[in-house]
Amino acid sequence: MSAPETPEKLFGGKPRIYPMRFYGDPVLRRKAKALSVSDTLKVPGFEAQTVREVADTMLETMFEQRGVGLAAPQIGLSVRLFVAVEYEDDEEENEGQDEPLRSRVLREYVMLNPVIKPLDKKKDKSYQEGCLSIPGIYEEGVPRSKRVNISYTDLDGVQRTLEAEDYLARVFQHELDHLDGVLFLDRLPAEVTDDHRRDLLKIQQASKNFLAHLGAWEKEKHLRENL
């Protein structure tokens, strides 16, 4: 969660993984914009890339962080794109293992402009949720629809629709929230956030440090390009 000693170690070129954006970063509170498969995207701090390149790097970033989903705002890109995976078993039961997560992937999802329609009225609160942008904080009781229908565009530009239930439905809803500037703590009583105030302040400070490094790198890059 800490920022590197020099910006050059983190930014530039086409990265293997993206640095995460943390709680307190304004990009996590913006409503993301729709995108097209043919768009060229520029993650702040890096070269412009195709949507497919960004999606591939998002998946690598998610695996590196041992996650099940990652939305574009979490890498500083305010577009309506997220990636997610189904694993062979419960990732929570394997937390901390050295085994590469890719070896246990059943299916990968890359979704552009997703739209979710709940298929039941009753909300499920039985799963624990966390967030890669709020590291170390987990809570049960986040109300989510148990079954959903989700429509989206894939990387080939094909419009697709599928149904998901239980944990996968929760993952999709969590990631879609990110595209609307909503974090999972927002869906819990205010006192839950208050209970984590000290940890959240530390995460916010890490976010400020990261943005300061990004700003310094962009300033140096601009000066070099205009010499």
C-alpha positions in Angstrom: 0.0 0.0 0.0 3.0 2.3 0.4 4.2 4.4 -2.6 7.7 3.8 -4.1 10.7 6.0 -3.3 10.8 7.5 -6.8 8.0 7.9 -9.4 10.1 6.5 -12.1 9.9 3.0 -10.5 6.1 3.0 -10.8 5.0 4.9 -13.9 5.7 5.0 -17.6 5.4 2.6 -20.6 3.0 -0.4 -20.7 3.0 -1.9 -17.2 2.8 -5.6 -16.2 0.3 -4.5 -13.5 -1.3 -1.3 -12.5 -0.9 0.5 -9.1 -4.1 0.4 -7.1 -6.2 3.5 -6.3 -7.1 3.6 -2.6 -10.0 4.9 -0.5 -9.9 8.7 -0.6 -8.9 9.0 -4.2 -11.5 11.2 -6.0 -11.6 8.8 -9.1 -13.3 6.2 -6.9 -16.2 8.6 -6.4 -16.9 9.6 -10.0 -19.6 8.1 -12.2 -17.7 6.4 -15.0 -18.3 7.0 -18.6 -19.4 4.5 -21.3 -16.8 3.2 -23.6 -16.4 1.4 -27.0 -14.3 -1.6 -27.8 -12.4 0.5 -30.3 -11.5 3.2 -27.8 -7.9 4.0 -26.9 -7.5 4.3 -23.2 -4.9 6.1 -21.2 -4.4 5.0 -17.6 -2.8 8.0 -15.7 0.9 7.5 -15.6 1.2 5.1 -18.6 1.1 5.0 -22.3 -2.2 4.8 -24.2 -3.5 1.3 -24.7 -6.3 -0.6 -26.4 -9.3 -1.7 -24.4 -8.1 -5.3 -24.7 -4.6 -4.4 -23.4 -6.1 -2.5 -20.4 -8.4 -5.4 -19.6 -5.5 -7.9 -19.8 -3.4 -5.8 -17.5 -6.4 -5.4 -15.1 -6.7 -9.1 -14.9 -3.0 -9.5 -14.1 -3.4 -6.7 -11.5 -6.3 -8.5 -9.9 -4.4 -11.8 -9.7 -1.4 -10.0 -8.2 -3.7 -8.6 -5.5 -5.5 -12.0 -5.1 -8.9 -10.6 -5.9 -12.0 -11.8 -7.7 -12.9 -8.6 -9.5 -11.4 -5.2 -10.4 -13.1 -2.1 -11.9 -11.5 0.5 -14.1 -11.8 3.3 -11.5 -9.6 1.3 -9.2 -6.7 1.8 -11.6 -7.6 5.5 -12.1 -9.6 5.1 -15.3 -13.1 6.4 -15.1 -14.8 4.2 -17.8 -17.5 1.6 -17.5 -15.3 -1.5 -17.5 -14.6 -4.3 -15.0 -13.0 -7.7 -15.0 -13.9 -10.6 -12.7 -13.3 -14.4 -12.4 -14.7 -17.6 -11.1 -12.2 -19.8 -9.2 -12.3 -23.5 -8.7 -12.8 -23.0 -5.0 -13.4 -20.3 -2.5 -10.5 -17.8 -2.6 -11.1 -16.8 1.0 -10.1 -20.4 2.1 -6.9 -20.1 0.1 -5.8 -16.6 1.2 -2.1 -16.4 1.5 -1.2 -19.4 -0.6 1.6 -19.0 -3.1 -0.2 -21.0 -5.8 -0.8 -18.7 -8.8 -4.5 -17.8 -9.0 -4.6 -18.3 -12.8 -4.2 -22.0 -12.3 -7.5 -22.1 -10.5 -9.6 -19.9 -12.8 -12.7 -21.5 -14.2 -13.9 -18.5 -16.2 -12.8 -14.9 -16.8 -15.2 -12.0 -17.5 -14.4 -8.7 -19.1 -17.5 -6.5 -19.2 -17.9 -3.2 -20.9 -20.9 -1.0 -20.1 -22.6 -3.6 -17.9 -26.2 -3.2 -16.8 -27.6 -5.3 -13.9 -31.2 -6.3 -13.4 -32.1 -8.0 -10.1 -34.1 -11.2 -10.5 -35.4 -11.3 -6.9 -36.6 -8.7 -4.4 -35.1 -10.2 -1.3 -31.6 -9.0 -0.4 -28.9 -11.4 0.7 -26.5 -10.3 3.5 -24.8 -13.6 4.2 -21.4 -13.0 2.5 -18.4 -11.1 3.7 -17.1 -8.3 1.4 -13.8 -6.5 1.1 -12.3 -4.3 -1.6 -8.9 -4.0 -3.1 -9.2 -0.3 -2.8 -9.9 -0.6 1.0 -7.2 -3.2 2.0 -7.6 -5.0 5.2 -11.2 -4.1 5.9 -13.9 -6.8 5.6 -17.6 -6.7 6.7 -20.6 -8.9 6.5 -24.1 -7.6 6.0 -23.8 -5.8 2.6 -27.3 -6.2 1.1 -27.1 -7.6 -2.5 -29.5 -9.3 -4.8 -29.1 -13.1 -4.7 -29.8 -13.5 -8.5 -29.1 -11.0 -11.2 -29.3 -10.7 -15.0 -26.3 -8.8 -16.4 -26.0 -7.5 -19.9 -22.7 -6.2 -21.3 -20.4 -5.9 -24.3 -17.4 -8.2 -24.6 -14.0 -7.5 -26.0 -15.2 -8.5 -29.5 -17.9 -6.0 -29.4 -20.6 -8.6 -29.0 -23.6 -7.8 -26.7 -24.0 -10.6 -24.2 -26.4 -11.4 -21.3 -26.0 -13.9 -18.5 -27.5 -14.8 -15.2 -25.5 -15.1 -12.0 -26.4 -16.0 -8.4 -25.0 -16.1 -4.9 -21.3 -15.1 -4.7 -20.8 -14.4 -8.4 -23.8 -12.2 -8.5 -22.4 -10.3 -5.5 -19.1 -9.8 -7.2 -20.8 -8.3 -10.3 -22.8 -6.0 -8.1 -19.8 -4.9 -6.2 -17.8 -4.1 -9.3 -20.8 -2.3 -10.9 -21.0 -0.1 -7.8 -17.4 1.0 -8.5 -18.6 2.3 -11.9 -21.1 4.5 -10.1 -18.7 5.8 -7.5 -20.1 3.6 -4.7 -18.0 1.6 -2.2 -19.2 -1.4 -0.3 -19.0 0.5 3.0 -21.5 3.0 1.7 -24.1 0.2 1.8 -23.6 -0.4 5.5 -24.7 1.6 8.5 -22.5 4.7 9.2 -21.3 3.3 12.5 -19.5 0.5 10.5 -17.4 3.1 8.7 -16.8 4.9 12.0 -15.5 1.6 13.5 -12.8 1.6 10.8 -12.0 5.3 11.0 -8.4 4.9 12.1 -7.6 2.4 9.4 -9.4 4.4 6.7 -7.3 7.5 7.6 -4.2 5.4 7.0 -5.5 4.3 3.6 -6.4 7.9 2.7 -2.9 9.0 3.5 -1.5 6.2 1.3 -3.8 7.5 -1.4 -2.5 11.1 -1.0 1.1 9.8 -1.2 0.3 7.9 -4.4 -1.3 10.9 -6.0 1.6 13.1 -5.0 4.0 10.7 -6.8 1.8 10.6 -9.8 1.6 14.4 -10.0 5.4 14.7 -9.6 6.0 12.1 -12.4 3.5 13.9 -14.7 5.2 17.3 -14.1 8.7 15.8 -14.8 7.4 14.1 -17.9 5.8 17.4 -19.2 9.1 19.3 -18.5 11.1 16.7 -20.4 8.8 16.7 -23.4 8.9 20.5 -23.6 12.7 21.0 -23.3 
